Amino acid sequence: MTSTTDKIKGKTNEAVGKGKQGVGEATNNDSLKGEGKLQEAKGDLQQAKGDAKDAVKKGVDKA
C-alpha cells in the first residue's frame, strides 16, 4: 500500500470509529462505544504508518 492509501484508510477508520462512538453514546451501548474507540485507534495507526512511509521516501529521495 502507498502512504496515501494508508492515510485515506486511516481517516476513514477514524471517522467510522467516531460515528460508532456517537451511536453508542446515543443508545447507551458500551460495546459499540468500545468498538468505535478501537476503530479510531486503528485509523490513527494507519495514518502514522503513512507518515512513516513518506518520511522514508523523502530520506531515500535525498540520498
Residue pairs with C-beta under 8 A, 6 or more apart in sequence:
1 9
2 53
3 49
3 50
3 51
3 53
3 54
3 57
4 50
5 50
6 46
6 47
6 49
6 50
6 53
7 46
7 47
7 50
7 51
9 43
9 46
10 42
10 43
10 44
10 45
10 46
10 47
10 48
10 49
10 50
11 43
11 47
12 43
13 39
13 40
13 42
13 43
13 46
14 39
14 40
14 43
14 44
14 47
15 43
16 36
16 39
16 43
17 35
17 36
17 37
17 38
17 39
17 40
17 41
17 42
17 43
18 36
18 40
19 36
20 32
20 33
20 35
20 36
20 39
21 32
21 33
21 36
21 37
21 40
22 36
23 29
23 32
23 36
24 30
24 31
24 32
24 33
24 34
24 35
24 36
25 33
